[in-house]
Amino acid sequence: MTAGPSEAGGPPPGCPAHEGRYPLYQLADEAPAVYERLRARGPVVPVDLSPDVPASLITGYDEALAVLRDPTTFRKDPRGWQQTVPEDCPVLPLMMYRPNCRLADGAAHSRLRLAVTDSLDRVDVFALRGYVEKSADVLIGRFAGRGAGDLVADYARVLPLLVFNEMFGCPPDIGDRLVLGMSGIFDTVNAKQSNEIMRDAVLELVRLKRREPAQDVTSWLAEHPVELTDEELMHQILTLLGAGTEPLQNLIVNGLRLLLSDERFAGDLSGGNLQVEDALDEILWTDPPLANFAITYPGEDVEFRGVTLPKDQPVVISLAAANTDPALASEHREGNRAHLSWSAGPHTCPAQGQARLIASAAIEKVLDALPDMELAVPVYMLKWRPGPFHRALQSLPVNFPPVTAASGDAAPVRTAATTAPQEGLAAVLARRPAHRPEPGSRMGHVRRATRNWLRRL
């Protein structure tokens, strides 16, 4: 590895980033400054994903694209690396081999990805938006009368699970275990136990849908012509749920944080200079929900940008560092979707369309319902959860004038952990909602402004 920067432009003496591998697992509040220091060392930097688990972090945009677009050199199969780490390694549950499309190469990847994309394409976007809005109404109704709330615990943490549980035909008791397992894996806390909880819950779901198929993604995967085994089916679902719960929660929360704190949205949120979709683009550039991921493993020792990348050692793409590479610096990111937050190349996220729809609908819904909402603390006091992979706030406390929900808006509790409307996605599919303006459209913008003006009047 090449030498670090001069003392004037680099980290202080004694800093791990100055003397060796940076402890990425400690990354939290200081993340943007850390990425700046690491980039100063070059486009490839040694890091630790957990204590004594080395990896190479790609911090440059062009270098990241070069890795992501070369699946022959940079493979996704982690089994060579997996043999070198202990079974209790904190990051192993998130990185270990599973027969899913994310960790497959070549023909195996093409086969598994086909089943996933075909099944996701069958999801009706109008029905999906309708279910997001109904679920959001229920969650907002639970805290709107208090005049205060935590948009992480009260809203964004639960909403993606409600929606994805419906998409996958997942019963509430199984959904509760999925929440518990997924949170533990991303936080690398009790990771082995969390992995077992996740596996058992999804396997139960697979067996249920084999017996009782329905109009949901799990059933469509099970019926797909590629004939997935139970093991393969389970791991496609685990992958989609992993990408659609924790990262989607973070996208919603980070988008709301931007809308509530950025001066471009000062005053009436519906009268800001940027629309919700543009705010999502901004977040995907600057604070992607998965900050460091898209992990690959060289099949042989590789010389890359003057650095030797060892065989089977993880090469991690810093999506956050690459997206904010000074070579791409621009103050106008709205409408620009060349960021790497959905990855790139053959492993580009297959569910990005559904994820954007859910996030934009969730953000618009809570802003419409609570138009005078403000952060309860200064934005610099917000705390980020530590971890090598995600960019996740611990909480997002807000205050607003209490809103009394109209009678009949609430729905009964389905489980101890979550609530959802009684009407499911299948019922919504049979009765499509009337046309709604697209999120971020001019008409949607006018509709919110008019509604907020009428409330004030």
For each residue, the residues with C-beta under 8 A, 3 or more apart:
1: 44 45 46 307
2: 41 42 306 307
3:
4: 10 11 17 18 40 41
5: 9 10 40 41
6: 9 10
7: 10 12 13
8:
9: 5 6 40
10: 4 5 6 7 18 37 40 41
11: 4 15 17 18 37
12: 7 15 18
13: 7 18
14: 18 19
15: 11 12 18 19 37
16: 19 20 21 22 23
17: 4 11 22 34 37 38 41 45
18: 4 10 11 12 13 14 15
19: 14 15 16
20: 16 46
21: 16 46 47 48 54
22: 16 17 34 38 45 46 47 48 57
23: 16 26 27 47 48 51
24: 27 47 48 49 55 57 292 316 388
25: 48 49 50 51 90 91 188 386 387 388
26: 23 386
27: 23 24 30 31 34 291 292 386 387 388
28: 31 383 384 385 386 387
29: 383 384
30: 27 33 34
31: 27 28 34 35 291 320 384 391
32: 35 36 320 324
33: 30 36 37
34: 17 22 27 30 31 37 38
35: 31 32 38 39 59 318 320 321 324
36: 32 33 39 40
37: 10 11 15 17 33 34 40 41
38: 17 22 34 35 41 45 47 57 59 318 321
39: 35 36 42 43 59 60 321 325 326
40: 4 5 9 10 36 37
41: 2 4 5 10 17 37 38 45
42: 2 39 45 59 305 306 307
43: 39 58 59 60 62 63 305
44: 1 56 57 58 59 60 63 304 305 307 309
45: 1 17 22 38 41 42 56 57 59
46: 1 20 21 22 54 55 56 57
47: 21 22 23 24 38 54 55 56 57 316 388
48: 21 22 23 24 25 51 52 53 54 55
49: 24 25 53 54 55 91 95 314 316 388
50: 25 53 89 90 91 188 388
51: 23 25 48
52: 48
53: 48 49 50 85 89 91
54: 21 46 47 48 49 313 314
55: 24 46 47 48 49 295 313 314 315 316
56: 44 45 46 47 307 309 313 314 315 316
57: 22 24 38 44 45 46 47 292 316 318 321
58: 43 44 63 64 67 315 316 317 318 321 322
59: 35 38 39 42 43 44 45 63 318 321 322 325
60: 39 43 44 63 64 305 321 322 325 327
61: 64 65 322 323 325 327 328 340
62: 43 65 66 325 327
63: 43 44 58 59 60 66 67 304 305 322
64: 58 60 61 67 68 294 317 318 319 322 340 344
65: 61 62 68 69 340 344 345
66: 62 63 69 70 304
67: 58 63 64 70 74 296 304 315 317
68: 64 65 74 294 296 317 340 343 344 345 347
69: 65 66 344 345
70: 66 67 73 74 345
71: 74 75 76 105 106 109 296 345 346 347
72: 75
73: 70 298 299 302
74: 67 68 70 71 296 297 298 302 315
75: 71 72 105 296 297 298 299
76: 71 102 103 104 105 109 295 296 297 347
77: 80 97 103 104 105 297
78: 81 82 95 96 97 103 295 297 314
79: 82 83 97
80: 77 83 84 297 311 312
81: 78 84 85 95 297 312 313 314
82: 78 79 85 92 95 96 97
83: 79 80
84: 80 81 312
85: 53 81 82 89 92
86: 89
87: 92 192
88: 92 192
89: 50 53 85 86 92
90: 25 50 188 189 191
91: 25 49 50 53 94 95 188 191 388
92: 82 85 87 88 89 95 96 191 192
93: 96 185 191 192 194 195
94: 91 185 186 188 191 389
95: 49 78 81 82 91 92 295 314
96: 78 82 92 93 195
97: 77 78 79 82 103
98: 102 103 235 238 239
99: 103 104 108 112 231 232 235
100: 103 104 112 232 235 236 238 239
101: 104 109 112 113 115 116 236 239 347 350
102: 76 98 239 347
103: 76 77 78 97 98 99 100
104: 76 77 99 100 101 108 109 112 113
105: 71 75 76 77 108 109
106: 71 109 110
107: 110 111
108: 99 104 105 111 112
109: 71 76 101 104 105 106 112 113 346 347
110: 106 107 113 114
111: 107 108 114 115 226
112: 99 100 101 104 108 109 115 116 226 228 232 236
113: 101 104 109 110 116 117 350
114: 110 111 117 118 224 226
115: 101 111 112 118 119 221 224 226 228 236
116: 101 112 113 119 120 221 236 239 240 350
117: 113 114 120 121 350
118: 114 115 121 122 220 224
119: 115 116 122 217 220 221 224
120: 116 117 123 217 240 350 351 354
121: 117 118
122: 118 119 217 220
123: 120 127 128 167 217 354
124: 127 128 429 432
125: 128 129 353 354 357
126: 129 130 432 433
127: 123 124 130 131 425 428 429 432
128: 123 124 125 131 132 163 167 354 357 358 425
129: 125 126 132 133 357 361 433 436
130: 126 127 133 134 428 432 433
131: 127 128 134 135 163 166 421 424 425 428
132: 128 129 135 136 159 163 357 358 361 362 365
133: 129 130 136 137 361 365
134: 130 131 137 138 421 423 428
135: 131 132 138 139 159 162 163 420 421
136: 132 133 139 140 155 159 361 362 365 366 369
137: 133 134 140 141 365 369 409 421
138: 134 135 141 142 409 410 411 419 420 421
139: 135 136 142 143 154 155 158 159 162 419
140: 136 137 143 144 155 365 366 369 370
141: 137 138 144 405 409 410
142: 138 139 154 410 419
143: 139 140 146 148 149 154 155
144: 140 141 149 369 370 400 402 403 404 405
145: 402 403 404 405
146: 143 149 402
147: 399 400 401 402
148: 143 376 397 398 399 400
149: 143 144 146 154 155 397 398 400
150: 153 154 155 395 396 397 398
151: 154 155 156 253 256 366 396 397 398
152: 155 156 157 249 253 393 394 395 396
153: 150 157 395
154: 139 142 143 149 150 151 158
155: 136 139 140 143 149 150 151 152 158 159 252 362 366
156: 151 152 159 160 249 250 252 253 256 362 396
157: 152 153 160 161 179 249
158: 139 154 155 161 162 417 418 419
159: 132 135 136 139 155 156 162 163 249 252 358 362
160: 156 157 163 164 244 245 248 249 252 358
161: 157 158 164 165 175 178 179 245 418
162: 135 139 158 159 165 166 418 419 420
163: 128 131 132 135 159 160 166 167 358
164: 160 161 167 168 170 240 241 244 245
165: 161 162 168 170 171 172 174 175 178 418 420
166: 131 162 163 169 170 216 420 424 425
167: 123 128 163 164 216 217 354 425
168: 164 165 205 216 217 218 237 240 241
169: 166 205 209 214 215 216 217 218 219
170: 164 165 166 174 175 178 205 218
171: 165 174 175 205 208
172: 165 175 176 414 415 418 420
173: 176 177 415
174: 165 170 171 177 178 201 202 204 205
175: 161 165 170 171 172 178 179 415 417 418
176: 172 173 179 180 415 416 417 418
177: 173 174 180 181 197 198 200 201
178: 161 165 170 174 175 181 182 198 201 202 241 245
179: 157 161 175 176 182 183 245 417 418
180: 176 177 183 184 194 197
181: 177 178 184 185 194 195 196 197 198 201
182: 178 179 185 186 194 198 241 242 245 246
183: 179 180 186 187 194 246
184: 180 181 187 189 190 191 193 194 197
185: 93 94 181 182 188 191 194 195 198 242
186: 94 182 183 246 387 389 390 392
187: 183 184 385 387
188: 25 50 90 91 94 185 191 387 388
189: 90 184 194
190: 184 193 194
191: 90 91 92 93 94 184 185 188 194 195
192: 87 88 92 93 195 196
193: 184 190 196 197
194: 93 180 181 182 183 184 185 189 190 191 197 198
195: 93 96 181 185 191 192 198 199
196: 181 192 193 199 200
197: 177 180 181 184 193 194 200 201
198: 177 178 181 182 185 194 195 201 202 238
199: 195 196 202 203 234 238
200: 177 196 197 203 204
201: 174 177 178 181 197 198 204 205
202: 174 178 198 199 205 206 234 237 238 241
203: 199 200 206 207 230 234
204: 174 200 201 207 208
205: 168 169 170 171 174 201 202 208 209 218 237
206: 202 203 209 210 218 222 230 233 234 237
207: 203 204 210 211 230
208: 171 204 205 211 212
209: 169 205 206 212 213 214 216 218 219 222
210: 206 207 213 222 230
211: 207 208
212: 208 209
213: 209 210 219 222 223
214: 169 209 219 426
215: 169 219 425 426 429
216: 166 167 168 169 209 219 220 425 426
217: 119 120 122 123 167 168 169 220 221 237 240
218: 168 169 170 205 206 209 221 222 233 237
219: 169 209 213 214 215 216 222 223
220: 118 119 122 216 217 223 224
221: 115 116 119 217 218 224 228 233 236 237
222: 206 209 210 213 218 219 228 233
223: 213 219 220
224: 114 115 118 119 220 221 227 228
225:
226: 111 112 114 115
227: 224
228: 112 115 221 222 224 232 233 236
229: 232 233
230: 203 206 207 210 233 234
231: 99 234 235
232: 99 100 112 228 229 235 236
233: 206 218 221 222 228 229 230 236 237
234: 199 202 203 206 230 231 237 238
235: 98 99 100 231 232 238 239
236: 100 101 112 115 116 221 228 232 233 239 240
237: 168 202 205 206 217 218 221 233 234 240 241
238: 98 100 198 199 202 234 235 241 242
239: 98 100 101 102 116 235 236 242 243
240: 116 120 164 168 217 236 237 243 244 351
241: 164 168 178 182 202 237 238 244 245
242: 182 185 238 239 245 246 247
243: 239 240 247 248 349 351 355
244: 160 164 240 241 247 248 351 354 355 358
245: 160 161 164 178 179 182 241 242 248 249
246: 182 183 186 242 249 250 289 390 392
247: 242 243 244 250 251 289 290 355 390
248: 160 243 244 245 251 252 289 355 358 359
249: 152 156 157 159 160 245 246 252 253 289 392
250: 156 246 247 253 254 289 290 390 391 392 393
251: 247 248 254 255 280 283 284 289 355 359
252: 155 156 159 160 248 249 255 256 358 359 362 363
253: 151 152 156 249 250 256 257 392 393 396
254: 250 251 257 258 283 287 289 391 393
255: 251 252 258 259 276 279 280 283 359 363
256: 151 156 252 253 259 260 363 366 396
257: 253 254 260 261 375 379 382 393 396
258: 254 255 261 262 265 279 282 283 287
259: 255 256 262 265 269 272 276 279 363 367
260: 256 257 265 269 373 374 375 379 398
261: 257 258 265 375 379
262: 258 259 265 266
263: 266
264: 272 273 274
265: 258 259 260 261 262 269 272 273 274 279
266: 262 263 272
267: 271 272
268: 271 272 371 449 452
269: 259 260 265 272 367 371 373 448
270: 367 371 445 448 449 451 452
271: 267 268 449
272: 259 264 265 266 267 268 269 275
273: 264 265
274: 264 265 278 279 282 334
275: 272 278 279 334 439 440 441 444 445
276: 255 259 279 280 360 363 364 367 439 440
277: 280 281 356 360 439 440
278: 274 275 281 282 333 334 335 440
279: 255 258 259 265 274 275 276 282 283 363
280: 251 255 276 277 283 284 356 359 360 363
281: 277 278 284 285 333 334 335 336 337 339
282: 258 274 278 279 285 286 333 334
283: 251 254 255 258 279 280 286 287 288
284: 251 280 281 288 323 337 339 341 342
285: 281 282 288 323 324 333 336 339 341
286: 282 283 320 323 324 333
287: 254 258 283 291 320 391
288: 283 284 285 291 319 320 323 339 340 341 391
289: 246 247 248 249 250 251 254 341 390 391 392
290: 247 250 293 319 341 389 390 391
291: 27 31 287 288 318 319 320 389 390 391
292: 24 27 57 316 317 318 319 320 321 388 389
293: 290 316 317 319 343 389
294: 64 68 316 317 319 340 343 347
295: 55 76 78 95 314 315 316 317
296: 67 68 71 74 75 76 314 315 317
297: 74 75 76 77 78 80 81 311 312 313 314 315
298: 73 74 75 301 302 309 310 311 312 313 315
299: 73 75 311
300: 311
301: 298 308 309 310 311
302: 73 74 298 308 309 311
303: 306 307 308 309
304: 44 63 66 67 307 308 309
305: 42 43 44 60 63
306: 2 42 303
307: 1 2 42 44 56 303 304
308: 301 302 303 304
309: 44 56 298 301 302 303 304 313 315
310: 298 301 313
311: 80 297 298 299 300 301 302
312: 80 81 84 297 298
313: 54 55 56 81 297 298 309 310
314: 49 54 55 56 78 81 95 295 296 297
315: 55 56 58 67 74 295 296 297 298 309
316: 24 47 49 55 56 57 58 292 293 294 295
317: 58 64 67 68 292 293 294 295 296 322 340 343
318: 35 38 57 58 59 64 291 292 321 322
319: 64 288 290 291 292 293 294 322 323 339 340 341 343
320: 31 32 35 286 287 288 291 292 323 324 391
321: 35 38 39 57 58 59 60 292 318 324 325
322: 58 59 60 61 63 64 317 318 319 325 340
323: 61 284 285 286 288 319 320 328 339 340 341
324: 32 35 285 286 320 321 328
325: 39 59 60 61 62 321 322 328 329
326: 39 329
327: 60 61 62
328: 61 323 324 325
329: 325 326
330: 333 336
331:
332: 336
333: 278 281 282 285 286 330 336 339
334: 274 275 278 281 282
335: 278 281
336: 281 285 330 332 333 339
337: 281 284
338:
339: 281 284 285 288 319 323 333 336 342
340: 61 64 65 68 288 294 317 319 322 323 343 344
341: 284 285 288 289 290 319 323
342: 284 339 348 349 352
343: 68 293 294 317 319 340 347 348 349
344: 64 65 68 69 340 348
345: 65 68 69 70 71 348
346: 71 109
347: 68 71 76 101 102 109 294 343
348: 342 343 344 345 352
349: 243 342 343 352 355
350: 101 113 116 117 120
351: 120 240 243 244 354 355
352: 342 348 349 355 356
353: 125 356 357
354: 120 123 125 128 167 244 351 357 358
355: 243 244 247 248 251 349 351 352 358 359
356: 277 280 352 353 359 360
357: 125 128 129 132 353 354 360 361 439
358: 128 132 159 160 163 244 248 252 354 355 361 362
359: 248 251 252 255 280 355 356 362 363
360: 276 277 280 356 357 363 364 439 440
361: 129 132 133 136 357 358 364 365 439
362: 132 136 155 156 159 252 358 359 365 366
363: 252 255 256 259 276 279 280 359 360 366 367
364: 276 360 361 367 368 439 444 448
365: 132 133 136 137 140 361 362 368 369
366: 136 140 151 155 256 362 363 369 370 373
367: 259 269 270 276 363 364 370 371 373 448
368: 364 365 371 448 451
369: 136 137 140 144 365 366 403
370: 140 144 366 367 373 398 400 403
371: 268 269 270 367 368 448 451 452 455
372: 400 401
373: 260 269 366 367 370 398 399 400
374: 260 398 399 400
375: 257 260 261 378 379 382 396 397 398 399
376: 148 397 398 399
377: 381 382 397
378: 375 381
379: 257 260 261 375 382
380:
381: 377 378
382: 257 375 377 379 393 394 395 396
383: 28 29 393 394 395
384: 28 29 31 391 392 393 394
385: 28 187 390 392 393 394
386: 25 26 27 28
387: 25 27 28 186 187 188 390 392
388: 24 25 27 47 49 50 91 188 292
389: 94 186 290 291 292 293
390: 186 246 247 250 289 290 291 385 387
391: 31 250 254 287 288 289 290 291 320 384
392: 186 246 249 250 253 289 384 385 387
393: 152 250 253 254 257 382 383 384 385 396
394: 152 382 383 384 385
395: 150 152 153 382 383
396: 150 151 152 156 253 256 257 375 382 393
397: 148 149 150 151 375 376 377
398: 148 149 150 151 260 370 373 374 375 376
399: 147 148 373 374 375 376
400: 144 147 148 149 370 372 373 374 403
401: 147 372
402: 144 145 146 147
403: 144 145 369 370 400
404: 144 145
405: 141 144 145 409 410
406: 409
407:
408:
409: 137 138 141 405 406
410: 138 141 142 405
411: 138 419 420 421 422
412: 419 422
413: 416 419
414: 172 418 419 420
415: 172 173 175 176 418 419
416: 176 413
417: 158 175 176 179
418: 158 161 162 165 172 175 176 179 414 415
419: 138 139 142 158 162 411 412 413 414 415
420: 135 138 162 165 166 172 411 414
421: 131 134 135 137 138 411 424
422: 411 412
423: 134 427 428
424: 131 166 421 427 428
425: 127 128 131 166 167 215 216 428 429
426: 214 215 216 429 430
427: 423 424 430 431
428: 127 130 131 134 423 424 425 431 432 433
429: 124 127 215 425 426 432
430: 426 427
431: 427 428
432: 124 126 127 130 428 429
433: 126 129 130 428 436
434:
435:
436: 129 433 444
437: 441 443 444 447
438: 441 444
439: 275 276 277 357 360 361 364 444
440: 275 276 277 278 360 444 445
441: 275 437 438 444 445
442: 445 446
443: 437 446 447
444: 275 364 436 437 438 439 440 441 447 448
445: 270 275 440 441 442 448 449
446: 442 443 449 450
447: 437 443 444 450 451
448: 269 270 364 367 368 371 444 445 451 452
449: 268 270 271 445 446 452 453
450: 446 447 453 454
451: 270 368 371 447 448 454 455
452: 268 270 371 448 449 455 456
453: 449 450 456 457
454: 450 451 457
455: 371 451 452
456: 452 453
457: 453 454
